[in-house]
């Protein structure tokens, strides 16, 4: 994830200062990997975080990223959330 982010930022130049800051914050507060997702240029990030660090991670990211900027503050409740990985794509073959 981290190498993908670096290549997006440096080779394809599809990041922005806000995304760079958010990835740095996520890595600082316990993400194993973090990268931009979506279209970049102000899109969003996805981070892998161990389950036992999740609550602290969410609290610290809110404090460090959203609560430090009055323009971001209204977004914090709808912009930061956790999900679990799914099974992925499946191929069904009739027997």
Secondary structure, 3 states (H helix, E strand, C coil): CHHHHHHHHHCCCCCCHHHHHHHHHHHHCCEEEEEEECCCCCCEEEEEECHHHHHHHHHHHHHHHHCCCHHHHCCHHHHCCCCCCCCCCCCCCCC
